[in-house]
C-alpha cells in the first residue's frame, strides 16, 4: 500500500508547485502571527529572505527531477511535465530570486513594510510555474489570472500615491479585457472541437500525410496489415505512429478497389472497430473511411458508429468542414449550414493571440504599458518587465506550435503585422522619452517585436532563436533594472523615485565601475557587435530571412539602427554630459554590488562562450519540436 501510494505521488510531478503553494500558506500564517502582537514590526527584510529561500528550495526540487520520461501528464493530463516546462521554470525561479534580492533596499527606502508585498511576488511566480506546465485552456486561464491578480495589486501597492493607484486600475481594466478575449476564444474552440486539451488539439488539427511513403514497405500487403491489426501488441508497439501514417496513405484506400466487396467491408469495419476500441483520435483516418464508402450502407454505418458520441461528433464536424465534404451527410442535424468551422477556429485563435499580446504589451495593444510601468513602484515594474515574458511565450508555443501548427498561415500574418507596428512603436516612441522607466518600457516593447519575429517564422531554428533571445533579454533586463533600482539620489529621493535621464549625469565620476557595467549591458541590449545581444539579434533576422519574411527582416534591421539612438543617449549622459555639478548618489551596499557583478559576469560569460546557451536552446527546440515537424 505504501509503495503504491509512493508511485502515485511520484507520477504527479508537480512538487515545485505544491511546495511553493504550501510555503505561501505557512508564510502567511507566520507573518500574520508575527504582526498581530506588535504595531509596526520591521518585517520586510525577514520576509524577503524567507521568500528567496522558498524560491531556492523550489529550484532544488526542479533540478532534482531527472525527466527520464518526456511529456508526462498529471491531473487528467491538465499538467504536463517535460523539458520545456522544466527549463522555463528553472529560469523563472532564478530571475524571480535575483529580482527579490535586488528590490530589498528599495523596499526599505520607500518604507514598504508589508509582508503581503513579497507574498504577492511568490503568488505570481506560482502562477508562472503553472503557466509553463499548463496543458489545457482552463489551466492556462487560471494560471494567467493568478499571476495577473498579483500584478494588479503590486502595481497599486503604494496606496498613498495617486499614480500607483491609477496604474493599478488601468492594469486591472485592460488585463480583465484581455482575459475576456481569452475566454471567448477558448469557448469557441471548445464548441468546435469538444475539448480544451492541447494534446487532443494536436491529434485533431495536425495531420502528417506527407510521410506516407516512409512506411509503404512496412505494410505493403493488405492481408498482412489486417493480421497485424489484430495483434494486441500494436498498442504498446513503437509502430503505432507508423500505423497512423499508413492509414493516411491514399494508396491504402485506392488498393481497396481491387479487393472483393466482402473483403472491402471487412477491412473497413476492422479499422473502424480497432480505432474505436483504443479510443484513438485518428479522425482523419475515419474521414478517409467514410469518404471511400460514401453513399453505401457501410459508409453510413461507420458514420453512425462515431456520430453517436457527442465528443467525436464535434471533431467529425470540424473535419468535414475542413475538407469541405459536409454535403455528403448534410441530412445530419448537427452539421451547421452557414458557419465555416475552419474560419471560426481561426477567429478563436486570433482572439487568444490578442489576449497574449495585451500581456506582452505588443503594439497596437501596448497603450497601457507606459502609464502602468511609470506609475507603479519601481520594484513592481522591475518584476513586470523581466520575469513573466518567458512563461507567456512558452504557453503561446504550446498552443500555436504544438497544437495548431497546421493552421499557422491563419495567424502568422497577423503576428507579422503586429511585429512591424511593435518595432516601429518601440524604436520611435523611445526617442522622445525623458524618464528612464518610460524609455525602458519602450525598449521592452521593441524587444517583444524581435521575439515575435522568431515566433512567427515557424521553423525548427526559430524555436532555438526565440529561446536564445528571451534568455539574453531577461538577464540583460535584470542587470539594467538592478542598476536602476540601486542608484539612489541623495537630494529629494524620497519625493522623486522616478529618475530622469539627467539624473544619471556624472555617474561615471561617482561610481565608475557601475557606469561601465551599465554601458556594457546597454550595448548588448542595443545589439552592438560583438556583444552577445548582437549574436541573438542577428539570429532573429536570419530566421526571418530563412522563412522568406524579407520585408519584416529589412524593416526590423532599419528600426534596430534607429533604436540604438536612445541607448547611446544614455551612455552620452553617463560620460559626456557637460554640467556644472553632477548628481550625488548614496553608496551601493556590498550585497547589491555583488549581485549586479554576478549578473553581469553571467552575461559576459555568455558573450565569451555562448556554447552553453546554444546547447540549451538546441535541446529545447529539439525536444519541443519532436511532435511538430
C-alpha positions in Angstrom: 0.0 0.0 0.0 2.9 2.4 0.9 4.7 1.5 -2.4 1.5 2.1 -4.4 1.0 5.5 -2.8 4.6 6.5 -3.4 4.3 5.6 -7.1 1.1 7.6 -7.4 2.7 10.5 -5.7 5.7 10.3 -8.0 3.5 10.4 -11.0 2.1 13.8 -10.0 5.4 15.5 -10.9 4.4 18.9 -9.6 6.4 19.0 -6.4 7.8 22.5 -7.0 4.3 24.0 -7.4 3.0 22.0 -4.4 5.9 23.1 -2.3 5.6 26.8 -3.4 1.8 26.8 -2.7 2.2 25.2 0.8 5.1 27.6 1.6 2.9 30.5 0.8 0.3 29.3 3.3 2.9 28.9 6.0 4.5 32.3 5.3 1.0 33.9 5.5 0.4 32.3 8.9 4.0 33.2 10.1 3.7 36.8 9.2 0.1 37.1 10.5 1.1 35.8 13.9 4.3 37.9 14.0 2.5 41.2 13.3 -0.6 40.7 15.5 1.4 41.4 18.7 3.3 44.4 17.5 2.1 47.5 15.8 4.8 48.2 13.3 7.5 45.4 13.2 10.2 45.7 10.7 9.3 42.6 8.7 10.3 43.4 5.1 13.9 42.0 5.4 12.8 38.8 7.0 10.0 38.1 4.5 12.3 38.9 1.6 14.9 36.4 2.7 12.3 33.8 3.5 10.8 34.3 0.1 14.2 33.9 -1.5 14.7 30.7 0.5 11.4 29.3 -0.8 12.4 30.1 -4.4 15.8 28.4 -3.9 14.2 25.2 -2.5 11.7 25.2 -5.3 14.6 25.4 -7.7 16.3 22.5 -6.0 13.1 20.4 -6.5 13.1 21.4 -10.1 16.7 20.3 -10.6 16.0 17.1 -8.7 13.6 15.9 -11.4 15.7 13.9 -13.9 12.9 13.9 -16.5 13.6 10.3 -17.6 10.2 10.3 -19.4 9.3 13.3 -21.5 5.8 14.7 -21.6 4.4 13.1 -18.5 0.8 14.2 -17.8 -0.7 14.7 -14.4 -4.2 15.6 -13.1 -6.0 14.1 -16.1 -3.4 15.5 -18.5 -4.0 19.1 -17.5 -0.5 19.5 -16.3 2.5 18.3 -18.3 6.0 17.7 -17.1 8.6 18.0 -19.9 11.9 19.6 -20.6 10.3 22.8 -21.9 8.5 23.4 -18.6 11.5 22.3 -16.6 13.9 24.7 -18.3 11.5 27.7 -18.3 10.5 27.2 -14.6 14.2 27.0 -13.7 15.0 30.3 -15.4 11.9 32.0 -14.0 12.9 30.9 -10.4 16.4 32.3 -10.9 15.1 35.6 -12.3 12.5 35.9 -9.5 15.0 35.2 -6.8 17.5 37.7 -8.0 14.7 40.3 -8.5 13.6 39.7 -4.9 17.0 40.3 -3.5 17.6 43.4 -5.7 14.5 45.2 -4.6 15.1 44.7 -0.8 17.0 48.1 -0.4 14.2 49.8 -2.4 11.5 48.4 0.0 13.5 49.9 2.9 13.9 53.3 1.2 10.2 53.5 0.2 9.1 52.2 3.6 7.1 49.3 2.1 7.0 47.3 5.3 4.1 45.0 4.3 4.6 41.2 4.2 1.8 41.0 1.6 4.1 42.6 -1.0 6.5 39.6 -1.0 3.7 37.1 -0.8 2.2 38.6 -4.0 5.6 38.2 -5.6 5.5 34.5 -4.8 1.9 34.0 -5.8 2.7 35.4 -9.2 5.7 33.1 -9.5 3.4 30.2 -8.7 1.1 31.3 -11.5 4.0 31.5 -13.9 5.1 27.9 -12.9 1.6 26.6 -13.6 1.5 28.6 -16.9 4.7 26.9 -18.1 3.2 23.4 -17.3 -0.4 24.0 -18.4 -1.7 21.5 -20.9 -5.2 22.8 -21.4 -7.0 26.1 -21.8 -8.7 26.0 -18.4 -5.4 25.5 -16.5 -3.8 28.2 -18.7 -6.6 30.7 -17.8 -6.4 30.0 -14.1 -2.6 30.4 -14.1 -2.8 33.7 -16.1 -5.4 35.0 -13.6 -3.3 34.0 -10.6 -0.3 36.0 -11.8 -2.3 38.8 -13.2 -4.3 39.4 -10.0 -0.9 39.6 -8.2 0.4 42.1 -10.7 -2.7 44.3 -10.3 -2.2 44.6 -6.6 1.6 45.1 -6.9 1.1 47.9 -9.4 -1.2 49.8 -7.0 0.5 48.8 -3.7 1.5 52.4 -2.8 -2.0 53.5 -1.8 -0.9 57.0 -0.8 0.3 57.6 -4.4 -2.3 58.7 -6.9 0.0 57.5 -9.7 0.3 54.0 -8.3 -3.5 53.6 -7.7 -4.1 55.0 -11.2 -1.7 52.5 -12.8 -3.2 49.6 -10.9 -6.7 50.5 -12.1 -5.6 50.8 -15.7 -3.8 47.5 -15.5 -6.8 45.8 -14.0 -9.3 47.1 -16.6 -7.2 46.2 -19.6 -6.0 42.9 -18.1 -9.6 41.9 -17.5 -10.5 42.8 -21.1 -7.6 40.6 -22.3 -8.9 37.8 -20.1 -12.3 38.1 -21.6 -10.8 37.7 -25.1 -9.0 34.6 -24.0 -12.2 33.1 -22.5 -14.1 33.9 -25.7 -11.6 32.3 -27.9 -11.3 29.3 -25.6 -15.1 28.8 -25.5 -15.2 28.9 -29.3 -12.5 26.3 -29.5 -14.4 24.1 -27.1 -17.6 24.4 -29.0 -15.9 23.5 -32.3 -13.7 20.6 -31.1 -15.3 19.4 -27.9 -12.1 19.5 -25.9 -9.7 22.0 -24.2 -6.6 19.8 -24.0 -3.6 20.7 -26.0 -2.7 17.0 -26.9 -6.2 16.4 -28.2 -6.0 19.7 -30.2 -2.8 18.4 -31.8 -4.3 15.0 -32.6 -7.3 16.7 -34.2 -5.7 19.6 -36.1 -2.2 18.3 -37.1 -2.1 15.9 -39.9 1.0 14.1 -41.1 0.0 12.9 -44.6 3.3 13.8 -46.2 5.1 10.8 -44.6 3.0 8.0 -46.1 5.8 6.9 -48.4 8.1 6.2 -45.4 6.0 3.3 -44.2 4.9 1.9 -47.6 7.3 -1.0 -47.1 6.1 -1.7 -43.5 2.5 -2.6 -44.5 2.7 -3.2 -48.3 0.3 -6.2 -48.2 -3.3 -5.5 -47.0 -3.7 -9.1 -45.8 -0.5 -8.8 -43.7 -1.7 -5.4 -42.4 -5.1 -6.8 -41.3 -3.3 -9.7 -39.5 -1.1 -7.1 -37.8 -4.1 -5.0 -36.9 -5.5 -7.8 -34.8 -2.2 -8.1 -32.9 -2.7 -6.6 -29.5 0.9 -5.6 -29.2 0.4 -2.8 -31.6 -0.8 -0.6 -28.8 2.5 -0.9 -27.0 4.5 -1.0 -30.2 6.6 1.8 -31.5 4.9 1.2 -34.8 1.7 2.8 -33.6 2.6 6.1 -35.3 3.5 4.2 -38.4 0.0 2.7 -38.4 -1.4 6.2 -38.3 0.7 7.3 -41.3 -0.1 4.2 -43.2 -3.8 4.7 -42.8 -3.5 8.2 -44.0 -1.8 7.0 -47.2 -4.1 7.3 -50.2 -2.6 4.1 -51.7 -4.3 2.1 -49.0 -7.8 3.1 -49.9 -7.0 3.1 -53.6 -6.0 -0.5 -53.4 -9.3 -1.4 -51.8 -11.0 -1.2 -55.2 -9.1 -4.3 -56.3 -10.4 -6.4 -53.5 -13.8 -8.2 -53.4 -16.6 -6.2 -51.9 -16.9 -8.5 -48.9 -13.2 -8.1 -48.3 -13.5 -4.3 -48.5 -16.3 -4.2 -46.0 -14.4 -6.5 -43.6 -11.3 -4.4 -43.9 -13.1 -1.1 -43.3 -15.0 -2.5 -40.3 -11.8 -3.9 -38.8 -10.1 -0.5 -39.0 -13.2 1.3 -37.5 -13.6 -1.1 -34.7 -9.9 -1.0 -33.9 -9.8 2.8 -33.7 -12.9 2.8 -31.6 -11.5 0.1 -29.2 -8.3 2.0 -28.5 -10.1 5.4 -28.1 -7.8 6.8 -30.7 -8.0 10.3 -32.2 -7.3 9.3 -35.7 -10.3 11.2 -37.1 -8.6 11.9 -40.4 -8.4 8.1 -40.9 -12.1 7.8 -40.1 -12.8 10.6 -42.6 -11.0 8.6 -45.3 -13.1 5.6 -44.4 -16.4 7.5 -44.7 -15.4 9.2 -48.0 -14.2 5.9 -49.5 -17.5 4.3 -48.9 -19.8 7.4 -49.0 -23.3 6.7 -50.1 -23.1 3.0 -49.3 -24.6 1.2 -46.3 -21.1 0.6 -45.0 -20.2 4.3 -45.1 -23.4 5.2 -43.3 -22.9 2.5 -40.6 -19.3 3.7 -39.9 -20.5 7.3 -39.8 -23.3 6.5 -37.3 -20.9 4.5 -35.2 -18.9 7.6 -34.4 -21.6 10.3 -34.7 -23.5 8.8 -31.8 -20.8 10.1 -29.4 -21.1 13.9 -28.6 -17.4 14.2 -28.2 -16.5 12.6 -31.5 -19.4 14.4 -33.2 -17.8 17.8 -32.7 -14.5 16.5 -34.1 -16.1 14.9 -37.1 -18.0 18.2 -37.7 -14.7 20.1 -37.8 -13.1 17.5 -40.2 -16.0 17.6 -42.6 -15.8 21.4 -42.7 -12.1 21.3 -43.1 -12.3 19.0 -46.1 -15.5 20.7 -47.4 -17.4 17.4 -47.6 -20.3 18.2 -45.3 -22.7 17.9 -48.2 -22.2 14.2 -48.2 -24.0 14.0 -44.9 -26.0 17.2 -44.9 -29.1 15.4 -43.6 -27.5 15.1 -40.2 -28.7 17.9 -37.9 -25.5 18.6 -36.1 -23.8 20.0 -39.2 -24.2 23.8 -39.5 -25.3 25.1 -42.8 -23.9 28.7 -42.9 -20.9 28.5 -40.5 -17.4 27.7 -41.6 -15.8 25.9 -38.7 -12.3 26.5 -40.0 -12.9 30.2 -40.1 -14.4 30.1 -36.6 -11.3 28.2 -35.4 -9.1 30.9 -36.9 -11.1 33.6 -35.2 -10.8 31.9 -31.9 -7.0 31.5 -32.3 -6.7 35.2 -33.2 -8.7 36.2 -30.1 -6.5 34.2 -27.8 -3.4 35.6 -29.6 -4.6 39.2 -29.0 -5.1 38.4 -25.3 -1.5 37.3 -25.1 -0.4 40.5 -27.0 -2.1 42.5 -24.2 0.0 40.7 -21.6 3.2 41.2 -23.6 2.4 44.9 -24.4 2.6 44.3 -28.2 1.5 47.1 -30.5 -1.2 48.2 -31.0 -2.2 46.7 -27.6 0.6 48.4 -25.7 -1.0 51.8 -24.7 -1.4 50.7 -21.1 2.3 49.8 -20.6 4.0 53.3 -20.3 1.4 54.6 -17.8 1.3 51.5 -15.7 5.0 51.0 -15.6 5.7 54.6 -14.9 3.1 54.9 -12.1 3.9 51.6 -10.4 6.5 51.2 -7.7 9.9 50.6 -9.3 10.2 47.2 -7.6 6.9 46.1 -9.2 7.9 47.5 -12.6 11.2 45.6 -12.3 9.2 42.4 -11.9 6.7 43.1 -14.6 9.3 43.8 -17.3 11.7 40.9 -16.6 10.1 37.7 -15.2 6.7 36.9 -16.9 7.6 37.2 -20.6 9.2 33.8 -20.9 6.2 32.0 -19.4 3.8 33.7 -21.7 5.9 32.7 -24.8 6.0 29.1 -23.5 2.3 28.8 -23.4 2.0 30.5 -26.8 4.3 27.9 -28.2 2.3 25.1 -26.7 -0.9 26.4 -28.3 0.2 27.7 -31.7 3.1 25.4 -32.4 2.3 22.2 -30.6 -1.5 22.1 -31.0 -2.3 24.3 -34.1 0.8 24.2 -36.2 -1.2 23.0 -39.2 -3.1 26.4 -39.1 0.0 28.6 -38.9 -1.0 30.5 -42.0 -4.2 31.7 -40.3 -2.3 33.7 -37.6 1.3 34.3 -38.7 0.3 37.3 -41.0 -1.4 39.0 -38.0 1.8 38.4 -36.0 3.9 39.9 -38.8 1.7 43.0 -38.9 2.0 43.4 -35.1 5.7 42.9 -35.4 6.1 45.8 -37.7 3.9 48.0 -35.5 5.6 46.9 -32.3 9.2 47.5 -33.6 8.1 50.9 -35.1 6.5 51.9 -31.8 9.3 50.8 -29.6 12.0 52.3 -31.8 10.5 55.7 -32.4 8.4 56.0 -29.2 11.5 55.9 -27.1 13.3 58.7 -28.9 11.2 61.4 -27.1 11.2 59.9 -23.6 13.0 61.8 -20.8 12.3 59.4 -17.9 14.4 56.2 -17.6 11.4 54.0 -16.8 9.4 55.1 -19.8 12.5 54.6 -22.0 13.0 51.1 -20.7 9.3 50.4 -21.3 9.6 51.3 -25.0 12.8 49.3 -25.2 10.8 46.3 -23.8 8.1 46.8 -26.4 10.6 46.8 -29.3 12.3 43.6 -27.9 8.9 41.9 -27.8 8.7 42.7 -31.5 12.0 41.0 -32.2 10.9 38.0 -30.2 7.7 37.7 -32.2 9.8 37.6 -35.4 11.3 34.3 -34.3 7.9 33.2 -33.1 6.2 33.8 -36.4 8.9 32.2 -38.5 7.5 28.7 -37.9 10.8 26.7 -38.3 12.8 24.5 -36.0 15.7 27.0 -36.0 13.3 29.8 -35.0 12.4 28.0 -31.8 16.1 28.0 -30.8 16.5 31.6 -31.7 13.4 32.6 -29.7 14.6 30.8 -26.6 18.1 32.4 -27.1 16.6 35.9 -27.4 14.4 35.6 -24.4 17.2 34.4 -22.2 19.6 37.2 -23.2 16.8 39.8 -22.9 15.7 38.6 -19.5 19.2 38.6 -17.9 20.2 41.9 -19.6 16.9 43.5 -18.4 17.6 42.1 -14.9 21.0 43.7 -14.8 19.7 47.1 -16.1 16.8 47.2 -13.7 19.1 46.1 -10.8 21.4 49.1 -11.5 18.5 51.4 -11.9 16.9 50.5 -8.6 20.2 50.5 -6.7 21.1 54.1 -7.6 19.6 56.4 -5.0 19.9 60.1 -5.3 20.9 62.0 -2.1 18.7 65.0 -2.9 14.9 64.7 -2.9 15.0 61.0 -3.5 12.0 60.3 -1.2 9.9 62.8 -3.2 11.2 61.7 -6.6 11.7 58.0 -7.0 11.4 58.0 -10.8 14.7 59.1 -12.4 15.1 61.4 -15.4 17.9 60.9 -17.9 19.6 64.0 -16.4 19.8 62.2 -13.0 22.4 60.0 -14.5 24.8 62.9 -15.1 28.3 62.3 -13.9 27.5 58.8 -12.6 30.8 57.7 -14.2 32.7 60.0 -11.8 30.9 59.0 -8.6 30.8 55.3 -9.5 33.0 54.5 -12.5 32.6 50.7 -12.3 28.8 50.8 -12.1 28.7 53.2 -15.1 31.0 50.9 -17.1 28.7 47.8 -16.3 25.6 49.9 -17.2 27.3 50.9 -20.6 28.3 47.3 -21.5 24.8 45.9 -20.8 23.2 48.7 -22.8 25.5 47.9 -25.7 24.4 44.3 -25.5 20.7 45.2 -25.4 21.1 47.6 -28.4 22.8 44.8 -30.4 26.2 46.2 -30.8 28.8 43.7 -32.2 30.4 41.7 -30.8 28.3 41.6 -27.7 26.0 38.6 -27.0 22.9 40.7 -27.8 24.2 41.2 -31.3 24.6 37.4 -31.8 21.0 36.6 -30.8 19.6 39.6 -32.7 21.3 38.7 -35.9 20.0 35.1 -35.5 16.5 36.6 -35.3 17.0 38.4 -38.6 18.4 35.3 -40.2 15.4 33.2 -39.1 13.1 35.8 -40.7 15.1 35.6 -43.9 15.1 31.8 -43.8 11.2 32.0 -43.7 11.1 34.4 -46.6 10.0 37.3 -44.4 12.3 39.7 -46.2 10.3 42.9 -45.6 10.0 42.2 -41.9 13.7 41.4 -41.6 14.7 44.6 -43.5 12.2 46.8 -41.6 13.4 45.4 -38.2 17.0 45.9 -39.1 16.4 49.6 -40.0 14.4 50.2 -36.9 17.0 48.5 -34.8 19.5 51.1 -36.0 17.1 53.9 -35.1 16.5 52.4 -31.6 20.3 52.5 -30.8 20.0 56.3 -30.6 18.3 56.3 -27.1 20.7 53.7 -25.8 23.6 55.8 -26.9 22.0 58.9 -25.5 22.0 57.2 -22.0 25.7 56.5 -22.5 26.3 60.1 -23.5 24.6 61.3 -20.4 26.7 59.0 -18.3 30.1 60.0 -19.6 30.0 63.1 -21.8 27.2 65.4 -20.5 28.7 68.8 -19.6 27.3 70.2 -16.4 28.5 72.5 -13.6 27.8 69.9 -10.9 26.9 66.3 -11.1 24.4 64.3 -9.1 25.3 62.8 -5.8 24.2 59.2 -5.0 24.1 57.1 -1.9 26.7 54.4 -1.8 25.6 51.0 -3.1 25.6 48.3 -0.5 28.1 45.5 -0.8 25.4 42.9 -1.3 23.8 44.8 -4.2 27.2 45.4 -5.8 28.0 41.7 -5.6 24.5 40.9 -7.1 25.0 43.3 -10.0 28.5 42.0 -10.7 27.3 38.4 -10.7 24.6 39.1 -13.2 27.0 41.0 -15.4 29.6 38.2 -15.1 27.0 35.7 -16.4 26.2 37.9 -19.4 29.9 38.3 -20.0 30.4 34.6 -19.8 27.7 34.1 -22.4 29.5 36.6 -24.6 32.8 34.9 -24.3 31.5 31.3 -24.5 27.9 31.1 -25.8 28.1 27.3 -26.2 26.1 26.7 -23.1 23.3 28.9 -24.3 23.3 27.4 -27.7 23.2 23.8 -26.3 20.3 24.6 -24.0 18.4 26.3 -26.8 19.1 23.4 -29.2 17.9 20.8 -26.7 14.8 23.0 -26.0 14.0 23.3 -29.7 14.7 19.6 -30.5 12.6 18.2 -27.7 9.7 20.7 -28.2 9.6 20.2 -32.0 9.8 16.4 -32.0 6.0 16.1 -32.3 5.6 19.1 -34.7 8.0 19.0 -37.6 
